[in-house]
Amino acid sequence: MGEYLLVFFLVVGMMTAMTIYFRRSIQARTRDARNYMIDTVKERTQGYYDGNFYYEYEPYYLSTDSGVERTSSTQSELGEGGVFKQTIDETLSVNTKSETAPPKDGADSAYVVYE
């Protein structure tokens, strides 16, 4: 019984150690499919489209600036018979500016390969 248990744990340990290789294999096939698709589109649109073809886009090139301005005024009145009246005037202004830069050296070449 102990030998079967040892073999079982060896197999589980080996499969756990191999998961990184399985994951990298799937990522490599996905990368190859993406590059093939981009190369095919580039070839078929040659002469029709003069823009850049990027193999990869990194979203951390996004730069966002936000500004919030808030003004508020409150007016309270106590009327006849104990009637309480409160008037609130509030204005909220939000200004947002977003800039997304192209991938590194994107403006200098026809297409960029990041690996």
C-alpha positions in Angstrom: 0.0 0.0 0.0 2.9 2.4 0.8 4.4 1.9 -2.6 1.2 2.8 -4.4 0.9 5.9 -2.2 4.5 6.9 -3.1 3.8 6.4 -6.8 0.6 8.5 -6.5 2.4 11.4 -4.9 5.3 11.2 -7.4 2.8 11.4 -10.3 0.9 14.3 -8.6 4.2 16.1 -8.0 5.4 15.6 -11.5 2.1 17.0 -13.0 2.3 20.0 -10.6 5.8 20.7 -11.8 4.8 20.4 -15.4 1.9 22.9 -15.2 4.3 25.8 -16.0 5.3 24.0 -19.2 1.7 23.4 -20.2 0.8 27.0 -19.6 3.8 28.3 -21.6 2.8 26.0 -24.4 -0.7 27.4 -24.5 0.7 31.0 -24.4 3.1 30.3 -27.2 0.3 28.9 -29.4 -1.8 32.0 -28.7 1.1 34.3 -29.5 1.7 32.5 -32.8 -1.9 32.6 -33.8 -2.0 36.4 -33.0 1.2 37.1 -35.0 -0.1 35.0 -37.9 -3.4 36.9 -37.9 -1.6 40.3 -37.9 0.8 39.3 -40.6 -2.1 38.0 -42.8 -4.0 41.3 -42.3 -0.9 43.3 -43.1 -0.3 41.4 -46.3 -3.9 41.6 -47.5 -4.2 45.3 -46.8 -0.9 46.3 -48.3 -1.5 49.4 -50.4 -4.9 50.0 -49.0 -4.0 50.8 -45.4 -1.0 52.8 -44.4 -1.4 52.7 -40.6 0.6 50.9 -38.0 0.1 47.2 -37.1 1.0 46.4 -33.6 1.7 42.9 -32.4 1.0 43.9 -28.8 -0.5 46.7 -26.9 0.3 47.4 -23.3 -2.5 49.3 -21.5 -0.3 50.8 -18.9 0.5 53.6 -21.3 -2.8 55.2 -20.3 -2.5 58.5 -18.5 -5.6 59.9 -16.8 -6.0 63.3 -15.0 -9.2 64.1 -13.2 -10.3 67.2 -11.3 -13.4 67.5 -9.1 -14.8 70.8 -8.0 -17.7 71.0 -5.6 -19.6 74.0 -4.3 -22.4 73.9 -1.8 -24.5 76.3 0.1 -27.2 75.6 2.7 -29.8 78.1 3.9 -32.1 77.2 6.9 -35.2 79.1 8.0 -37.6 78.6 10.9 -41.0 79.9 9.9 -44.3 80.5 11.8 -45.7 77.6 13.7 -42.3 75.8 14.0 -42.0 75.0 10.2 -38.4 74.3 9.3 -37.3 75.0 5.8 -33.8 74.1 4.5 -32.6 75.0 1.0 -29.5 73.2 -0.4 -27.8 74.5 -3.5 -25.0 72.2 -4.7 -22.9 72.1 -7.9 -20.5 69.3 -8.8 -18.1 69.6 -11.7 -15.9 66.7 -12.9 -13.2 67.3 -15.6 -11.3 64.3 -16.9 -8.6 64.1 -19.5 -7.2 60.8 -20.8 -4.3 60.3 -23.1 -3.2 56.9 -24.5 0.3 56.8 -26.0 1.1 54.2 -28.7 3.5 51.4 -27.9 7.1 52.3 -27.6 8.5 53.7 -30.9 5.1 53.2 -32.5 5.3 56.5 -34.5 8.8 55.7 -35.9 8.1 52.4 -37.6 5.5 50.6 -39.7 4.9 48.0 -37.1 6.5 47.1 -33.8 7.3 43.6 -32.4 7.4 43.3 -28.6 8.6 40.0 -27.1 
